[in-house]
Amino acid sequence: MLQTDSEFTKIRWICTIIGLGFYLVDIVTDVGLAVKYFLVGNLVWAGLTLLFVVIGSAASQVFSYTWYRDDMRNPLFNPGGDKLISGMNRGRLIGLHVMQMGIFTRYYHLLKAGYRAVWSKSPGTVEFPREVHLVLFGQATDLSMLKLFETFLESAPQLLFQLYILLGGGHKSIIQCICMVGSFINIAWAIVDYRRCLRRSLPQVREMPSGLPTFVYLLYKLLTITSHILSLSLFLILSPYSTLGMAVVWLAGTVWAHWVRTDFCKSKGLERLYRIIVGVVLIFTFFNVKGQDTRWPMAVYYVLFALVNFSGPLLLVLVRPESNDTEYFWPVTLLIFGGTVLGLACLLVYYTVCHPRGRSLQADEVDGHMGQEREPDTMLRMRNFLQL
């Protein structure tokens, strides 16, 4: 069913609460782990652990403020045109984002407005107009995009770094395990939440079905990303200079985003930042940055992806034969090989059986009643945003 009359539901509101909880746990455990490293004298580990948190948060704040500023100029979000958005002027917005509170501000306003729309209704109450639900979905979609930025700039690199410390440095602690589990859950939640928000926010595509399709998609992403992170951790154990290879992948992804001329942002400077983030995400997973048919690019990406995954354990045992006797080598190797094969199998199952299909509109087409109203900036962003 095409999403022409989607309603912001109680389940969506509860999922927002859950997402906020995962976000808080991920940040608190990362900061706590950095403090622990600092107290025991591991200053480099502490600095890098905290650096990932800062990078992910800072990039999210930049985009969050820019989108607030754009929404100020949109009559759907700001019908009064009074230079306020969600009751905040530009100065207050800047202050909140400088203090790294932009995402929490978005959670607060979404939960407040969503509660009023879905929980405070009594029998006989007049339903909220479609525009209200459209705005709520716009706010939820912005949050899902920001969380996805934060996930691949902080959670995924953090999981890779902590695996390197655990497997290569032999350092184990309870808070480190909690941090890794938190990063893993945050990655899983952000990917599925974004995917569902993407398909519910765009009126020209079919909604992602619940149940088996969502489960298969989640397995595909988690198995491929986890096996790839495990393989990259083995490369780091082999040599810290393996980070140069990751830098090459990042550069290639950034150049590709520039070559296909992504148009996600209104300003050139912010578009460059977005393309840099595209390069980071491509280190861990494939996505479509232009909403075009990328069957062959995806096939090439995952062939190279599989080669990298399989070569990680092989190179480690060839260059450092003593690693064969470590307690982690065979379990990690089995996880890499099994995760890669099963993940790619889930990819094929999802896109051949479970992937929702429907009429696709061009960038200048509208659907349903959207032709009579100005389309929110959120929808325009989604049309040009990455499709995992």
Secondary structure, DSSP 4 states (H G I P E B T S, - for coil): -B-SS----HHHHHHHHHHHHHHHHHHHHHHHHHHHHHHTT-HHHHHHHHHHHHHHHHHHHHHHHHHHHHHHT-TTT-TT-SS-BTTB-HHHHHHHHHTT-HHHHHHHHHHHHHHHHHTS--TTPPPPPHHHHHHHHHHHHHHHHHHHHHIIIIIHHHHHHHHHHHHHS----HHHHHHHHHHHHHHHHHHHHHHHHHHHH-TTSBPPPSSHHHHHHHHHHHHHHHHHHHHHHHHHHH-TTHHHHHHHHHHHHHHHHHHTT----SSHHHHHHHHHHHHHHHHH---BSSSS--HHHHHHHHHHHHHHHHHHHHHHHHH-GGGGGSTTHHHHHHHHHHHHHHHHHHHHHIIIIIS-------TT---GGGGGSPPPHHHHHHHTS-B-
